[in-house]
Amino acid sequence: MIVKDVMNKNVMTVEPSDTVQEAAEMMAERNSKCVIVTEKEKLVGILTDWDFLAKVCAKAGDSTKMKVEEIMTDKVIVTGPDTDIDEAAKIMVEHGIKKLPIVTENVLIGVVTAMEIVAAEPKLMEEVSSLILMSKKQKPVAG
């Protein structure tokens, strides 16, 4: 099975020029821990709940004036739509990420999560379980 068979095509995105407050409100409304940052459909970054904590809250930043591009992670681990689910799971574990954007020529076409991988391939539960437990043990990595 490949990632395009299980990826979520309805991806929540923001623009780099959006305010951090707008992104936070969107994430809160959808109960999400991250949002993908795109510019003209091209993936340019990812913004996670950890980015908010470490780069805004901890530094008493003004989220109504701060732009997403100021705090997003711009080095995003991605894969293509034809990547095997086993390989996607390995990439996620290797980089400590729970969400893996799927791109074609740097254009975002979807996202696959650790939970979607486990749902599709229960045999991978042991491999990706470290990602699920990670948030309780250590600082999360972008993704």
SEBA-5275 format. One record per atom (N, C-alpha, C): x, y, z; residue number from 1; atom name; residue in one letter. Coordinates in steps of 0.001 Angstrom, whole numbers, plus 500000, padded with zeros to 6 digits. Layout:
       xx       yy       zz     n   atom   res
        X        Y        Z   NUM     CA     a
...
//
This chain:
       xx       yy       zz     n   atom   res
   500843   498818   500000     1      N     m
   500000   500000   500000     1     CA     m
   500887   501244   500000     1      C     m
   500442   502283   499317     2      N     i
   501211   503524   499247     2     CA     i
   500454   504662   499934     2      C     i
   501185   505741   500239     3      N     v
   500598   506818   501043     3     CA     v
   499425   507513   500371     3      C     v
   499400   507614   499050     4      N     k
   498268   508300   498416     4     CA     k
   496959   507553   498639     4      C     k
   497036   506259   498998     5      N     d
   495831   505479   499282     5     CA     d
   495216   505831   500638     5      C     d
   496010   506378   501549     6      N     v
   495512   506650   502903     6     CA     v
   495658   508101   503346     6      C     v
   496305   508932   502532     7      N     m
   496549   510315   502946     7     CA     m
   495249   511113   503012     7      C     m
   495284   512146   503832     8      N     n
   494183   513088   503946     8     CA     n
   494420   514188   502912     8      C     n
   493463   514371   502007     9      N     k
   493608   515384   500956     9     CA     k
   493056   516741   501392     9      C     k
   492280   516754   502458    10      N     n
   491686   517990   502968    10     CA     n
   492602   518549   504055    10      C     n
   493651   519227   503633    11      N     v
   494697   519683   504544    11     CA     v
   494459   521135   504958    11      C     v
   494572   521380   506248    12      N     m
   494440   522732   506778    12     CA     m
   495733   523486   506497    12      C     m
   495607   524641   505832    13      N     t
   496790   525424   505477    13     CA     t
   496609   526893   505860    13      C     t
   497731   527559   506018    14      N     v
   497775   529011   506219    14     CA     v
   498857   529559   505300    14      C     v
   498834   530857   505124    15      N     e
   499854   531551   504339    15     CA     e
   500938   532066   505285    15      C     e
   502164   532216   504819    16      N     p
   503242   532734   505663    16     CA     p
   502939   534131   506214    16      C     p
   502162   534905   505477    17      N     s
   501852   536275   505892    17     CA     s
   500675   536372   506859    17      C     s
   499981   535251   507126    18      N     d
   498900   535243   508115    18     CA     d
   499489   535490   509495    18      C     d
   498684   536018   510396    19      N     t
   499187   536220   511755    19     CA     t
   499185   534894   512510    19      C     t
   500035   534830   513493    20      N     v
   500105   533654   514352    20     CA     v
   498763   533462   515052    20      C     v
   498111   534549   515410    21      N     q
   496797   534475   516058    21     CA     q
   495775   533804   515145    21      C     q
   495761   534160   513862    22      N     e
   494833   533538   512907    22     CA     e
   495101   532036   512792    22      C     e
   496361   531675   512729    23      N     a
   496717   530255   512637    23     CA     a
   496297   529510   513900    23      C     a
   496527   530121   515065    24      N     a
   496157   529487   516335    24     CA     a
   494652   529295   516437    24      C     a
   493900   530279   515996    25      N     e
   492435   530166   516027    25     CA     e
   491959   529032   515125    25      C     e
   492551   528923   513946    26      N     m
   492191   527854   513018    26     CA     m
   492508   526491   513627    26      C     m
   493690   526369   514219    27      N     m
   494080   525105   514840    27     CA     m
   493146   524756   515987    27      C     m
   492770   525745   516787    28      N     a
   491875   525498   517921    28     CA     a
   490494   525062   517442    28      C     a
   489974   525716   516412    29      N     e
   488658   525367   515867    29     CA     e
   488619   523934   515372    29      C     e
   489722   523482   514814    30      N     r
   489771   522127   514231    30     CA     r
   490472   521118   515127    30      C     r
   490806   521547   516344    31      N     n
   491458   520666   517312    31     CA     n
   492695   519992   516709    31      C     n
   493543   520804   516088    32      N     s
   494736   520302   515418    32     CA     s
   495993   520799   516119    32      C     s
   497039   519992   516079    33      N     k
   498312   520370   516690    33     CA     k
   499276   520997   515695    33      C     k
   498862   521055   514424    34      N     c
   499721   521700   513438    34     CA     c
   498908   522162   512246    34      C     c
   499515   523023   511468    35      N     v
   498939   523501   510219    35     CA     v
   500088   523608   509211    35      C     v
   499791   523283   507976    36      N     i
   500794   523356   506922    36     CA     i
   500803   524771   506347    36      C     i
   501995   525293   506081    37      N     v
   502138   526642   505542    37     CA     v
   502426   526528   504049    37      C     v
   501555   527156   503255    38      N     t
   501715   527119   501801    38     CA     t
   501670   528528   501235    38      C     t
   502284   528660   500079    39      N     e
   502240   529915   499339    39     CA     e
   502003   529552   497882    39      C     e
   500846   529920   497359    40      N     k
   500448   529544   495998    40     CA     k
   500544   528035   495809    40      C     k
   499994   527302   496765    41      N     e
   499931   525839   496791    41     CA     e
   501275   525152   497018    41      C     e
   502346   525886   497062    42      N     k
   503667   525306   497322    42     CA     k
   503889   525231   498824    42      C     k
   504378   524104   499288    43      N     l
   504681   523920   500700    43     CA     l
   505916   524739   501064    43      C     l
   505769   525582   502090    44      N     v
   506911   526397   502514    44     CA     v
   507247   526202   503988    44      C     v
   506380   525497   504727    45      N     g
   506672   525278   506139    45     CA     g
   505568   524537   506850    45      C     g
   505775   524367   508145    46      N     i
   504780   523756   509022    46     CA     i
   504808   524531   510333    46      C     i
   503654   524678   510930    47      N     l
   503521   525397   512188    47     CA     l
   502877   524447   513186    47      C     l
   503565   524185   514279    48      N     t
   503074   523231   515270    48     CA     t
   502750   523925   516586    48      C     t
   502054   523180   517442    49      N     d
   501756   523708   518766    49     CA     d
   503054   524005   519523    49      C     d
   504098   523236   519251    50      N     w
   505381   523487   519905    50     CA     w
   505971   524825   519470    50      C     w
   505807   525181   518182    51      N     d
   506282   526481   517707    51     CA     d
   505628   527612   518490    51      C     d
   504336   527487   518765    52      N     f
   503635   528503   519553    52     CA     f
   504214   528606   520958    52      C     f
   504372   527465   521589    53      N     l
   504878   527468   522963    53     CA     l
   506294   528029   523054    53      C     l
   507182   527539   522213    54      N     a
   508596   527903   522305    54     CA     a
   508915   529284   521732    54      C     a
   508172   529693   520704    55      N     k
   508548   530919   519998    55     CA     k
   507614   532103   520241    55      C     k
   506462   531846   520834    56      N     v
   505530   532935   521112    56     CA     v
   505279   533037   522609    56      C     v
   504686   532023   523177    57      N     c
   504308   532064   524598    57     CA     c
   505512   532225   525519    57      C     c
   506546   531426   525310    58      N     a
   507718   531466   526189    58     CA     a
   508456   532797   526101    58      C     a
   508287   533490   524994    59      N     k
   508984   534770   524807    59     CA     k
   508030   535956   524902    59      C     k
   506794   535691   525357    60      N     a
   505771   536724   525513    60     CA     a
   505576   537534   524233    60      C     a
   505552   536833   523103    61      N     g
   505353   537501   521822    61     CA     g
   503902   537899   521608    61      C     g
   503662   538845   520730    62      N     d
   502317   539307   520412    62     CA     d
   501819   538550   519179    62      C     d
   500979   537556   519401    63      N     s
   500511   536694   518319    63     CA     s
   499611   537427   517327    63      C     s
   499083   538594   517710    64      N     t
   498232   539345   516789    64     CA     t
   499051   540126   515764    64      C     t
   500330   540342   516054    65      N     k
   501200   541087   515131    65     CA     k
   502237   540187   514462    65      C     k
   502603   539108   515123    66      N     m
   503627   538201   514610    66     CA     m
   503077   537409   513419    66      C     m
   503891   537251   512397    67      N     k
   503492   536512   511195    67     CA     k
   503923   535046   511305    67      C     k
   503167   534175   510667    68      N     v
   503453   532736   510651    68     CA     v
   504891   532486   510200    68      C     v
   505346   533202   509174    69      N     e
   506691   532984   508633    69     CA     e
   507791   533249   509659    69      C     e
   507483   533997   510713    70      N     e
   508464   534300   511748    70     CA     e
   508711   533126   512690    70      C     e
   507734   532235   512811    71      N     i
   507896   531137   513779    71     CA     i
   507758   529738   513179    71      C     i
   507371   529640   511914    72      N     m
   507176   528323   511300    72     CA     m
   508509   527591   511152    72      C     m
   508416   526291   511016    73      N     t
   509576   525479   510677    73     CA     t
   509605   525395   509159    73      C     t
   510698   525841   508558    74      N     d
   510734   525870   507095    74     CA     d
   511466   524685   506468    74      C     d
   512095   523879   507280    75      N     k
   512737   522660   506774    75     CA     k
   511812   521488   507112    75      C     k
   510929   521166   506175    76      N     v
   509878   520183   506401    76     CA     v
   510245   518873   505723    76      C     v
   510108   517795   506470    77      N     i
   510325   516454   505914    77     CA     i
   509062   516096   505132    77      C     i
   509222   515698   503879    78      N     v
   508090   515364   503014    78     CA     v
   508376   514052   502280    78      C     v
   507356   513557   501621    79      N     t
   507523   512406   500745    79     CA     t
   506552   512537   499586    79      C     t
   506690   511656   498608    80      N     g
   505819   511666   497435    80     CA     g
   504642   510723   497602    80      C     g
   503651   510835   496742    81      N     p
   502431   510046   496854    81     CA     p
   502612   508545   496634    81      C     p
   503685   508154   495976    82      N     d
   503893   506737   495690    82     CA     d
   504808   506040   496696    82      C     d
   505103   506715   497791    83      N     t
   505930   506113   498839    83     CA     t
   505145   505007   499531    83      C     t
   505798   503889   499738    84      N     d
   505184   502763   500446    84     CA     d
   504902   503163   501900    84      C     d
   503809   502684   502457    85      N     i
   503438   503032   503836    85     CA     i
   504527   502620   504822    85      C     i
   505146   501472   504608    86      N     d
   506236   501046   505497    86     CA     d
   507373   502074   505483    86      C     d
   507715   502568   504305    87      N     e
   508784   503570   504179    87     CA     e
   508366   504879   504836    87      C     e
   507123   505280   504662    88      N     a
   506624   506512   505296    88     CA     a
   506729   506397   506814    88      C     a
   506375   505236   507355    89      N     a
   506474   505020   508805    89     CA     a
   507927   505147   509258    89      C     a
   508850   504595   508491    90      N     k
   510273   504688   508836    90     CA     k
   510750   506136   508816    90      C     k
   510324   506889   507814    91      N     i
   510701   508310   507716    91     CA     i
   510200   509058   508950    91      C     i
   508953   508811   509327    92      N     m
   508357   509506   510462    92     CA     m
   509084   509175   511767    92      C     m
   509387   507922   511969    93      N     v
   510094   507507   513189    93     CA     v
   511508   508083   513198    93      C     v
   512201   507992   512072    94      N     e
   513569   508497   511975    94     CA     e
   513654   509985   512323    94      C     e
   512653   510761   511910    95      N     h
   512673   512205   512119    95     CA     h
   511818   512656   513306    95      C     h
   511139   511704   513969    96      N     g
   510322   512043   515128    96     CA     g
   509133   512925   514796    96      C     g
   508488   512662   513662    97      N     i
   507334   513466   513251    97     CA     i
   506076   512613   513191    97      C     i
   504940   513235   513471    98      N     k
   503658   512526   513481    98     CA     k
   502843   512766   512224    98      C     k
   503197   513807   511477    99      N     k
   502494   514132   510239    99     CA     k
   503528   514286   509131    99      C     k
   503226   513680   508002   100      N     l
   504157   513697   506875   100     CA     l
   503454   514287   505653   100      C     l
   503814   515514   505281   101      N     p
   503208   516104   504089   101     CA     p
   503576   515321   502833   101      C     p
   502596   515215   501935   102      N     i
   502786   514519   500669   102     CA     i
   502806   515590   499585   102      C     i
   503874   515608   498802   103      N     v
   504037   516642   497784   103     CA     v
   504389   516030   496430   103      C     v
   504020   516762   495403   104      N     t
   504440   516478   494036   104     CA     t
   504998   517786   493504   104      C     t
   506271   517799   493147   105      N     e
   506960   519007   492681   105     CA     e
   506757   520167   493654   105      C     e
   506902   519878   494936   106      N     n
   506775   520825   496046   106     CA     n
   505355   521375   496234   106      C     n
   504376   520855   495496   107      N     v
   502979   521244   495676   107     CA     v
   502346   520255   496648   107      C     v
   501748   520785   497707   108      N     l
   501111   519958   498724   108     CA     l
   499869   519293   498149   108      C     l
   499798   517956   498264   109      N     i
   498606   517244   497786   109     CA     i
   497910   516479   498908   109      C     i
   498552   516409   500076   110      N     g
   497933   515704   501195   110     CA     g
   498893   515578   502362   110      C     g
   498397   514939   503413   111      N     v
   499195   514657   504605   111     CA     v
   498807   513274   505091   111      C     v
   499796   512525   505538   112      N     v
   499521   511241   506168   112     CA     v
   500013   511328   507611   112      C     v
   499216   510769   508525   113      N     t
   499568   510795   509939   113     CA     t
   499951   509409   510416   113      C     t
   500594   509372   511555   114      N     a
   500957   508086   512158   114     CA     a
   499709   507244   512403   114      C     a
   498634   507875   512835   115      N     m
   497399   507146   513104   115     CA     m
   496796   506574   511823   115      C     m
   496875   507300   510716   116      N     e
   496358   506793   509446   116     CA     e
   497179   505600   508965   116      C     e
   498474   505662   509203   117      N     i
   499333   504536   508825   117     CA     i
   498973   503293   509632   117      C     i
   498782   503460   510936   118      N     v
   498433   502320   511790   118     CA     v
   497066   501763   511416   118      C     v
   496120   502646   511096   119      N     a
   494787   502186   510702   119     CA     a
   494851   501358   509413   119      C     a
   495719   501775   508489   120      N     a
   495844   501075   507214   120     CA     a
   496678   499807   507332   120      C     a
   497693   499857   508170   121      N     e
   498623   498729   508331   121     CA     e
   498867   498488   509818   121      C     e
   497955   497784   510499   122      N     p
   498107   497561   511942   122     CA     p
   499445   496943   512343   122      C     p
   500091   496231   511430   123      N     k
   501387   495622   511740   123     CA     k
   502461   496673   512030   123      C     k
   502219   497923   511639   124      N     l
   503189   498995   511863   124     CA     l
   502994   499693   513209   124      C     l
   502041   499223   514007   125      N     m
   501741   499855   515292   125     CA     m
   502978   499957   516178   125      C     m
   503724   498885   516276   126      N     e
   504903   498903   517140   126     CA     e
   505922   499934   516656   126      C     e
   506095   500021   515343   127      N     e
   507087   500950   514792   127     CA     e
   506722   502411   515070   127      C     e
   505460   502778   514896   128      N     v
   505079   504181   515065   128     CA     v
   504590   504514   516475   128      C     v
   504481   503527   517344   129      N     s
   504007   503803   518705   129     CA     s
   504916   504791   519430   129      C     s
   506190   504809   519085   130      N     s
   507106   505757   519724   130     CA     s
   506709   507199   519417   130      C     s
   506126   507439   518254   131      N     l
   505685   508789   517898   131     CA     l
   504492   509211   518742   131      C     l
   503604   508280   518985   132      N     i
   502408   508564   519765   132     CA     i
   502777   508844   521210   132      C     i
   503738   508113   521733   133      N     l
   504172   508288   523114   133     CA     l
   505138   509450   523273   133      C     l
   505752   509897   522172   134      N     m
   506782   510920   522213   134     CA     m
   506322   512195   522904   134      C     m
   505116   512637   522655   135      N     s
   504670   513914   523207   135     CA     s
   504618   513894   524724   135      C     s
   504564   512729   525320   136      N     k
   504551   512624   526773   136     CA     k
   505954   512569   527364   136      C     k
   506946   512298   526517   137      N     k
   508303   512089   527008   137     CA     k
   509276   513200   526656   137      C     k
   509082   513856   525513   138      N     q
   510084   514813   525055   138     CA     q
   509453   515906   524215   138      C     q
   510235   516896   523938   139      N     k
   509822   517993   523069   139     CA     k
   509532   517451   521678   139      C     k
   508399   517796   521080   140      N     p
   508105   517321   519743   140     CA     p
   508967   518007   518693   140      C     p
   509170   517288   517605   141      N     v
   509894   517799   516449   141     CA     v
   508851   518256   515449   141      C     v
   509155   519207   514624   142      N     a
   508207   519708   513641   142     CA     a
   507589   518555   512862   142      C     a
   506288   518661   512651   143      N     g
   505615   517651   511877   143     CA     g
   504496   517144   512603   143      C     g
//
